[in-house]
Every structure is written in structure tokens, then in C-alpha cells.
Amino acid sequence: VEINLLILIITEIILVHEGGHCLIGKKCGIGVKEFAIGLGPTIIGFTRGGTKYSIKALPFGGVCIFEGDDGENDSPNSFRNAPVWARIATVAAGPIMNFVLAFVLSLFIVGSIGYDAPVIYSTMDGYPAAEAGLVSGDRIVAISGKKIDVYRDITLWTMFNTGKTAEITYERDGKKYKTEITPEYNKEEGRYLFGFTGPEGYVKGNPLQVIKYSCVEVRYWIEVTVKSLIMLARGQFTVNDLSGPVGIAQTVGQVYDESKSSGVYYIWLNMMSLCTLISANLGVMNLLPFPALDGGRLVFLIFEAVTKKKADEKVEGVVNFIGMALLMLLMFFVMFNDISTLIKH
């Protein structure tokens, strides 16, 4: 069951991502030779409107092949012969559709269970929050100038600002107050704590609030991804902390097992939440200015838009080949690390 759920999640995300490239490309007059879900040999396929649509044997991947991707640019519908802004829109459409998917899924999640309001449920004796005068019912609205929309934003701030003194802005009885709190390290939990707990349940909102907090949900996962990448660049995380398909499969299995007792409805809600996380993460990762990724292609296209000169096709091809080789090595390492961790446990 877990493997089937993982394949379903990955297929949905890839379908939306590659579908974004395909749909916008066609709208811009760019010919699409093949639109495929999966990699490797074709299991089933058909051709319509000059495009071959196919499902391939290996479910973890997908591709949208445009006219001219094989180096033949004689066709007026080839990718390279399209206006630069049409190509930028086509390349950017994939990651953008990942964010759209994350938002649509969030509408179902937030509409069903609500959002985690940043309201203090209780304070812990002997911790900085109680000493600073915070009490149950106070709503945290900002930490050191950062707006707080959901309770997870507070946890996120402490995670990425380890041990730093925070200026807390909170709301009580319609009035705003400020205080400074330095989180205290808790050995049992292995992290820094302000010393208060969040709401035990979720708050359901009206339709406008559902839309607002669905946007917040997508923003939250984008922020988690971006800040994690910054910490990786600073050496606060290592590549050993990254997860590949095996690690994701483990997570899907854990979420499924923990949700079974609550029923099918909550299994699907939790799977949608996991899909939201992965889709937003993929959107961010694909926008990184790294060769072979959409972000890397956008660098060349933006350069062309600014200078009015196309990048040398051979140079671009070599750069993307090197980038793809490095990505494959990273994927191999991450998968090997996942399997090693699985064996140890």
C-alpha cells in the first residue's frame, strides 16, 4: 500500500510539473514531441496533435520533449526558435504549477481541519516565557520583525535562529505588547524552547480564511525548503541529512501507519499534506540556478533576454550535461545513504 501511495504522489507531482511545461509550451506555439510520465521503456502511449503521450516503466520521473531538443532547430515550432519570453514562460511553468498544486491541496486540508493558530495554550514554569509575563490566550503576531501566521512559524524561527534572543510581539485583549525572550535549551527534547505550548487543536475559518491560510501553508513549506538549503550551504546540515526515494517511501509508510487508526479520510488528508510538502519542495529545487534544472535553463534565457544574444548552444549543452551528471551522482549518494540508514535501523 505504501509503495502504491508513493507512486501515486510522485506521479501526481510529475504530471502537474511536466504538464505545466507542456501546456504553456503549446500555448506559446512551441511543438511538443513527447509528454511522458515515468522513465525508461514505454508501457503504453498514443499520439495526438503531433505529440506522443506515454507512460513509461519507471514511475519516478517524467519528461516533456520539445521540438528542437534533439538539436534539430529547422522547425519554426522548435523551442529555440520561439521568442525568449515564450521560452521563459514555458520553463518557469513547471515549478509554478508545483506551487499551484500545493495551494490546491492546501485548500482541501485547511478547509477540512483548519489551521494551527499561533495562540499560547499554556506556559511552562521556570522558562523564559512565563518570566516575561506571557500567559495562556496570548496570540504571537511577530518574532523579531517576522510575521507569525501559524504556530509552526514559531517552531521554525527557533529552529533556524538557535538560541538567539527574540523580540516577541503578542496580542492580548485587542492590544499589542512587546517583550524580549531568550529561549532555553531543553536536554530532553534536544532543542531550545521559549517555554510555552501551542493550541491542542486546529481553528476552522471562513472561506476567505481558508484561502489565506492555504497560501500560508504553501509559503511555510517554501520557507522551510529555502532555509534548509541555506543551512546546508553554511554546513549546518550535511548531504547525509537529505532524503531520496527510499527515505520518502519510509516517510509515506510512517504517515500511513500513524493514520490508519483514524480512518481512510485522515489517511488521504495526511497524504495530501505530504504531497503539498514535496510539491512545494520540488518547485523550489527546480528554480535553483543549477545546470540541468529549470532554474539553470532560466539563467541562460534571462541572459538572452537582457543581452539580446542567444547563449552558445554547444556551451549550454555541455553545462547542462555536467549538471545532470552531478545531479545523478548526488541522487545515487542520497539513495545509498537512505538504504544504509534503513539497514542500520
Secondary structure, 3 states (H helix, E strand, C coil): CHHHHHHHHHHHHHHHHHHHHHHHHHHCCCCEEEEEEEEEEEEEEEEECCEEEEEEEEEEEEEEEECCCCCCCCCCCCHHHCCHHHHHHHHHHHHHHHHHHHHHHHHHHHHHHCECCCECCEECCCCHHHHCCCCCCCEEEEECCEECCCHHHHHHHHHHCCCCCEEEEEEECCEEEEEEECCEEECCCCEEECCEECCCCCECCCHHHHHHHHHHHHHHHHHHHHHHHHHHHHCCCCHHHCCCHHHHHHHHHHHHHHHHHHCHHHHHHHHHHHHHHHHHHHHHHHCCCCCCCHHHHHHHHHHHHHHCCCCCHHHHHHHHHHHHHHHHHHHHHHHHHHHHHHHHC
